[in-house]
Amino acid sequence: MSLLGLGSFLLLLLGLTGAAPPSFSVDYQNDCFRKDGEKFRYISGSIHYSRIPRAYWKDRLLKMYMAGLNAIQTYIPWNFHEDSPGSYDFSGDRDLEYFLQLAQDIGLLVILRPGPYICAEWDMGGLPAWLLHKQDIVLRSSDPDYIAAVDSWMGKLLPMMKPFLYQNGGPIISVQVENEYGSYFACDYNYMRHLYKLMRFYLGEEVVLFTTDGASLGFLKCGAIQGVYATVDFGPGSNVSAAFATQRHAEPYGPLVNSEYYTGWLDHWGSPHSAVSTKDVVVTLNEILAMGANVNLYMFIGGTNFGYWNGANSPYAAQPTSYDYNAPLTEAGDLTEKYFAIREVIKMYRKIPEGLIPPSSPKFAYGSVKMQQLQTVSEALETISFSGPVESLFPQTFIDLNQAFGYVFYRTKLPVNCSTPTPLASPLNGVHDRAYVSVDGVASGILERGKVLSINVTGKAGSQVDILVENMGRINYGKGINDFKGLVSNLTLDNVALTGWTMYSLGIDQAVNQGLLWEMKPTSSGPLPPSVLSLPAFYGGTFIIPDGIPDLPQDTYISMPKWHKGQVWINGFNLGRYWPTRGPQLTLYVPASILTTDAPNNVTVLELEAAPCLSGPCTVEFTTTPIVNATVHSEHRHV
């Protein structure tokens, strides 16, 4: 065969095999991205797989695709997958590889944000609490202990992600290095360079790496590093030209990128529900797209902080269970006016997929469920504390007791007679985050981080003092992310430190899952006035969903009329916290995927303050209407 004939044969062979491999890159000469050699612009939306049950991933992704998005952005919460060192979970609702494959099958590219820190209004910004076993660890820095843990985690995660890179035939077009590092006090360039090298080592030289920071030079100073493409974030009403001019200080050439364009905002317990008008969102979105910029809408769907996954901000203010975010898709994935308005804007800049948009999911009101008291926490102590008592001169923290989330029970005795009201105090604000105090089985009051540092107690010398401490969620942003939980400093009685503590780690989720609380004989206490504080206690009830009715079970919302504060489980699934007495969230989203028609559905409630059952009949209500924007019952407003 002649050389000319061989060349023609090779060209033909390349044509048969798809020619050039997939590619995605930054084109600095033409200020754009290149996908397979063609100029490319992404219009993306944020979705957190960790906040949505696996059964609904496809529905939510399809709705995003039908809105005209060509990409999604997602965080990987480290603590969601490695709950103890070297113990990894990527199954069920944590099946990240399935989520990525689903996105690709639907036709969506992926912008991956693997951290290791993610913020995201997620407990400790996604960092695992076990890092705090080294008490003076400097998180998000070159601290050797932190780096060793990061190296181990990334050594597990990144090889899993490599096959999903676009260059390897997957959906991932770019990967973020850390997250808004310019907002963190450490400003450790060696740490950022270490992460850069890690990602290059595991993911290769071709993948586009990027950083995200607020659109100001101060943030970019510590957030941007050489070799990683710097992007910015800003919300509706911002000066778009000025924001992108800030990006140009770090990246004189290349595509304009807003990695977090805010469609709404986050909430805190005790503050009004955040809302951003649809008009403001679409006006600024149009400006961004008219400039030819790339954009990611944060959030496109918020989802839910099931269980204990919510974060908190400083000064301490915890985020509620709902992460609805006033996003284009609601917490339950329902279509909103904002969804369709954004779709109309996107339609001006790229072709929208043809076909039907999946509808909002139907909701069903299962009605009232009668509840009865099962046991108080102190009565259930031997059942729910699997590791048994730990004794110590001074109180220990959650981490000292090898517990990350939930509740720890502390017990001591009054050292002296307190015949008149005597202050029991946390002088160093060491209750993290709420402590429910009783003396000799009578509720005495609540200590609360940053708000209530002292209560009065009475009792005789030797009286038993029980304190149930609730971890309300770790700080996820700023220098306070080293957020230890429990009694992190001594309590005092009349200015004298209390000693001689017995502590119980509580495995409440495990006990609920195993049905241990339901095996107990219900206790009965006489009716009390509804305003009286009661001992933290478990309550239970059941309801049946008929199996002969088509399309049941369906999504629903649980409302807690006349309940104060606590935690709810349905069929062993931890829905999250309720706190209607503080607001703004009054109902909790109940996905149909946790309900059953095969057996009675169990509702377990841990009421921490005062259940309506103590003053008469009590119920929980299942309704079709979410309420996450009620009037708040607190004079504290956190910004």
N, C-alpha and C positions, 0 to 999 in steps of 0.2 A: 504494500500500500504506500502511495506517495505521501510526503509530508502534508500536502494540501488535503489529500483524502483523509489522513489521520486527524487533522485539525477539524475537518467537517464532522468526522465521526464523534470526536470529543464534544463538540458543540451540541450535536444531536443527543449525546448521552446526558449532558448537563440539562438539556431541555426536558428529557424524559424523567430526570430525578428531581425536578423542581428548581434547577439552577442554583442561584445563591441561597445560602442558608438564611433564616430569619435574622433580622438585625434591628436594633433600636439604639439610637445615639443622639448626641447633642451636636447640632450644626451651628458652629459659632460664626461662620461667615454669613449665614442667612437668617440668624436669630430664630431658630426653630428646632424642633425635634425632627429626626428622620426615622421613619419606620419602613423597613424593607426598601430603603433608598428614596422613598417618597416623603415629601413634606407632611408633617403630622402635628395635629393639635388635639390634646385630650380635654374632654369635659367630663369630669369624674364626680363621684359622690362617696362620702364616707359611710361605711357600714361596719359595725363591730360584731363579728360572728359570736363573740363571747356573751353578747347581750340579747341574742335571739336564739330560740330553740332550733336545733338542727332541722326539725320537721318543717320549719318556715323559711329556711334559707333560700330555697328555690323561688318561692313566692316573692320574697323581698327583692331578690336579684332580678327577676323578670320585670318587676315594676320599675326598677331603676333603668333597665335596658330600654323599656318602652317609653320612658321619659326622654330618651334621646342621649343618655349617657353612653360613652364608649369605653369607660373605665370605672373601676371602683378603687377606693383606698381603704385599707384596713390595718389596724394595729394588731400586734401579737403580744398579749399580756403574759409576761414570763411567769408570774405567780399563778396563772390559770393552768399552766402545764407542768410546773415543777414545784409541788407543794412541800417537798422536803428534798434535800440535796441528793441528786442522782435518781430521784423517783419521778418518772415522766408519765404524763397522761395525754394522749392524743386520740382518745376514743369518744364516741357519742357526740355530745355537744362541743367537744374539744377537737373534733376531727378536722384539723386545719387543711390537710391535703385534700379531703373530700370537698371542702368549701372552695378551695382554689380551682379544683377541677370543674366544679359546678359553674363557677363564674366563667371559666373558659368555654364550657359547653354552651352557655347561654349567649356568648359573644362579647364578653366584657374582658378588657385588659385589667391588670391589677397593679396598683402602686402599693408596695409593701412597706410597712413601718414596724420593723422588728425590735426597735428600742436599742438597748435593753430597757431604757426608761421610756414610758409612753405618755405619762400624765393622764389624759383621757377621762378625768374625773373618776378614775378607777383606783381601788385601794392601793395606797403607797405608789401610785403612778406605775403599777405593773411590776414593781420590784418585789421579790418574795420577802416575807417578814423574817424568815430564818437568817437573812443577812445580818440582822440586828443581834445575833448571838455574840458578835464582836461589838461591844457596847460603844466604842469610840470610832467605829467604821465611818469613813467619809465616802458616802455614796456618790456615784457619778463622778468619780475621780480616779487618779492613778493609785489609790490605796491598794496595796498588794492583795489583801484579802478580797476586796471587791473585784479586782481584775481577775483573780483566780476563779471566782464564781462565774463571772461573765464569760471567761474563756471556755469554761466547762459547758455552760448553757449554749453559747453560740456554736461550740463544737458539735453539739447535738442538733440544734435547730437548722443552721445554715446548710449543711449537707442535705437535709430533707428538702430545702427550698431550691437547691440548685437545678434539679430537673424541671422545675416550674418556671425557670427564667425564659424569657421570650426567645433568646438565642438558642435555647435548647428545646424549643417547640412548646413551651408553656405560656401562661398569660402574663407573667411578671415583667413589666417594662422598666421599673426603677425601684430602688431600695433606699429607704431613708437611714441615715447614720444618726443615732440618738434621736432627740426630739426637743426642739426649742432650747438648745443648750445655752444660747446667749442670755437666757433669762435666769440662769442658775449662778449662784455666787462663786462657784469654784473656778470657773474660767481656766480649766486645765487642758491646755492644748495637747499635752502628751497623751491624755486620756482619749481625746478625739482622734488623734493620729493612730493610737492603738486600735480603736474600733475600725478605722479606715483599713488598716492593714489586715485585721481579722476578716473583714468582709471581702477584701480582694483575695485573700488566701483561699477562702472557701467558695466564693462565687465567681472568681475569675476577673480578668481585666476588662471584659466587654460591658458588663452590666453598668447602667447609669446609676451612680450613687448621688444622693442629694441631701441637703440639710434644709430645715424649715425654721424660720425665726420671725418674730414680729418685725413689722416694716419700719424699723428705726436703726440708725447706724450703731447705737449703743448695743443693741441685741446682736447685730451682725458681727461686731467686734470679737465676741467670744464664741459665736455660734458657727461662723463660716470657717472652713479650713481648705487649704490648697488641695486640689484634686477631687473635690466633692462639689457638685453644682449647688449653689446657694439659691434658695427660693424664700419667699416671704409669705406672711399671712395677714389678712385684714378683712373687715366685715363691711356690711352695707353702710352707706353714708360716708365712707372714707374717700379721701382724695386719691382716686385711682392712679393718676399720673404721678403724684408725689410718692405714693407707695412703691410703684415700679421704678421710679427714679432712685429710690433707696436700694432696691435690688441691683440696679445698674452700678452702684458703687462697688459691690462685691463681684458682679458678673457684667462687665461692660458689653459683652456680646453673648448671644445665646437666647433661648426662648424666655419670654416673660412667664412667670409661674406664681399663682396664688395657691399655695398648698392647703390653706384652710380659709375658705370663704364662708363666713358664719351665716347659716340660715335661721338660727335661733340662738339660744344661750342656755346655760345650765341653771339649775335651781339649788336652793338650800332649804332645809327645814327651817320654818319660822320666817321666811322671806317670801314676798310675792312671786308668783310664777312668772318666769321670763318669757317675753313674747317679742318677736320682731315682725313688723308688718310685711305682708306680702309685697306691697308696693315698693318698700325700701329695698327688699331683696332683689326684685327683678330689675329695678332701675340701675343699681350698681352692677349687677350681673351683666346687663346689656353693655355697660361701659367697658367692663373687662373683656368681654368677647369681641366688642367692636375694635379693640386695640390688637386683636389677634393673639391675646394671651391664653395660656392654659389655666384651667381652674379646677379646683376640687371643692365641692360643696360639703361643708362640715356643719351639721350632719345631714345626710339625705334621709336616713332613718336612725333614730337614737336607740330605741330598744329599752331594755329593763336591767336594772342592777339587782338581779335575783340574788337570794342568799345574803351574803355579807360583802358583796363586791363593790359597793359604793365607796367613793373617796370622800375627802373633806378638804376645806381650805382654811387658811389661817388669817386672822384669829379664828379659832376653831369653830367651824360651821360645817356640819355633815351634809352631804347630798342625799336626796331622798331615793326611794326605790325606783321610781320612774325616771328614765332618761329620755323622756319624750322629746325634749330639746326644742319644742315648737318647730319641728322639722317638716319637710314636705310629705313624708310618710309618718304617720303617728307611731306611737309606741307599739301598737298592735298591727302596724303595717297598713293602716287605712289611708286611702287617697284623700288629699285635702285640696282646698283652693290654691294653696301655695304650690302643690305638685303640678297642677295644670297650668298655672301661670309661668312657672319655670320652664315647663315643656314648650310653651309658646315662644319663649325667648330662644331656647335652644334651636327650635325649628327654623329660626331666622339664619342660623349659621351652619347647620348640618342637616342632612336628611334624617327624618325620624323613622324608626322602623314601622312597617305597616302591620296591622293586625289589632286584636283586641287587647286592652290593658286588663290584667287580672283584677277582678273587683275587690273591694274591701271585704274582709272575711265576715261572715254572719256572726252575730252575737246572740247568746241565749240567756235569759234571766231564770236561773234555777230556783229563785225565791229564797225564803228564809230557812235557815238551818238552826235548829235549837242546839245550844251548847250546854255542857255541864262541866263542873269542875272535876278534874281528875286528881291532881295532887299539887301541893305547893312545891316550889323548887327545893326547899329544905327537906320536905318529906320524901322527895324523890332522889335525894342526894346520892344514896348508895347505888341507885339504878343508873343515874346519868353521869356519874363520875367513874369512868372505867379504870382510871389509873390510881384511884384512891387518894387519901389525904397526904399532904406534904406539910411538914411543920417547920417553922422558921421564927427566929426572934423578931424579924421585921418582915413586912409584906414583900412578896416577890411579884414580878411582872408576868404578863402572859408569856413572854419569850423565855423567862427563867423557868416557867412551867411547861415549856415546849408546846404551847398552844398559840395558834395564829389568830383565830377568829372567834366570834361569839361571846361567851360569858365565862367568867371565873367567879367562884364562890369563896369569900373570905370569912373566917370566923375567929373571934377573939372574945375576951371577957372584960367587963368593966372593972378596973383595978380598985376603984373607990366607990363609996356611996354617992349617988347623984340624986338626992332627994328633991332638989330644985333643978329646973332646966339648966343643963350644962353644955357648953359648946363642944360638939364633935366637929373637928375642922380639918381641912386640907390646906394648910398655910402656904404651901409651895405650889398650889394648883396641880396637885399630883393625882387627881382622879381622872383617869383617861378611859371612858369618857363620861359615863353616868353610873352612880352608885346608889343602889336601893337598900336602905338601912333599916334594920329591925332590931329591937331589943326584947329578949325573952318572947319571941314570936309575935310581937306587935310592931307593925310598920311605924317607923319614926320619921322618915323623910328621905329626900333625894339630894345627893351632892352632884353637881354638874360642872364639868370642865369650863372654866372661864366665866361661869355665871353664878353658881351657888357653891361657895367654898366652906360654908359652915351651917350646921343645923343644931338644934338643941335636943338633948336626949335626957331621959330620967331612968333610974334603975338602981338596984342595990349592988354593992360590991360582989363580983362573981357572976353578975347577969350576963347571959350569952348575947353577944353582938354578932349579927349576921349581916354581911354586905355582899350583895350580888352586883358585880361590876360588868358593865356592858361595853364592849368595843364597838363604837358607832361608825367605824371606818377610819382608815389612816389618811393623813394628809397626803395629797397627791401632787402638790405643786409648791415650789420654793424650798427654802432651806430647812423647813420643818418636816421633811419626809422621813427623817429618822424618828418615827412616831411610835414610841413605846406605849403599850397598853396595860391596863390594870391599875393597881395602886403603885404608881411609879415613885412616890415619896411617902414618907410616914404620915399617918393621921395622928392628930393630937386630941386629947381629952383635957379640956381646960388648960391648954398650952403644954401638956406633958405627952410625949410620944407614947402611943400604944404599942405594946410588945406582946409576944407569945401568940403568933398567928398559926392557924391551920387553914390550908388552902386546897380547893378542889377544882381541877380542870374539868369542865363540863362538856361531854360529848353528846349534846342534845340532838344534833342531826342524826347521829348514829342510833340513839335511843328511839327517836321518832321513826326512822326507817325500819327498825326491827320490831316496831309495835310494842315496845316495852312499857310505854306510858299507858297504853290502852289495857294492859293486863292488870293494872293497879285497881284497887278498890276505891271508888270515889269517896272523898271525904265530904263532910257537910258542915258548914258553919252557918250560924244563924244570920238572918238578914241584917245588913248594916246600912246606914245612910249612904247614899251614892257618892257623897263628896269625900268620904273617909278613904284615906290611902290604905291599900291592902297589900298583903304579901304577894310577891311574884309567884304566879301559879300557872299550871297547864289546864287547858280546857279542851274538850273534844266534842265533836258532833259528826254525823254522817248524812249523806243524801244520795239518793239513787237516781241514775239517769237511765230511763227505759231503753232496752236494746232493740226494741221493735220499731223505733221511730227513725226514718231516714235522716241522714246528715247530722245525727247527734253522736258524740258530743261536739259542741261548738265552743268557741272562745267566750269568756265572760269576764266580769270584774267582781271582786269581792269588796264589800263595804262593811265597815266596822262601827255601826251606830252605837254610841254611848260607850265604846271601848276607848281606852286612853293611849296606850303605847305598847308595842310588843312586836312579836314575830309570828308569821303564819306559814304553816306547811299544809299542802294538800297531797294526799297519797305519798307522803314522805318527801315531796319536792319542796324545797325552801323557797317560797315566793318572795320573801324579803320582809322589810320592816313596815309597820304601819304606825302613824302618829297623828291621827286626826285632830287631837287637841292642840297641835302646833301648826299643822298644814305646811305648804298649800295642798299636798296630795291627800285625798280622802279615800280613793279606791286603789286596789292593786290589780294589775292585769293577770288574768289566769288563762294561759294558753290551753287550747283543747287537747294538745298533745299529752298533757299530764292527767287528763280525766279519763274515766273508763265507764263502759256500760256493762262490764262483766261482773262487777261487785260493787258494794256500797263505796262511795268516795269518802275518805276520811279527812276531816278538817281538824288540825291541831293548832291551838293558839297558845302562845306564851304571853300572857298579859303581865306587864311589869308594875303597873301602878294601881289600877282599880277596874275590875270587870263589872259590867252591869249585872252579872249573875249574883253578886253579893247583895243586891237590893231587890231581887225579883227575877223573873224570867229573862233570859238573854239569848240573842241570836246574832248570827252573821247573815248578811244579805248578798245574794248574787244578782247582779244587775247588768243591763246592756250598755250602761252609760258610764264612761270614765270621768272622774273628776280629779284633775291634777292642778287645778287653778283656783282653789277655794280661797276665801279670805283667810289670812293667817292669824294665828292667835299668839303673837309674840310682839313685844315692843322692840326686839332686837332686829336690826337690819344689817346684813353683811353684804359687802360689795366685793 
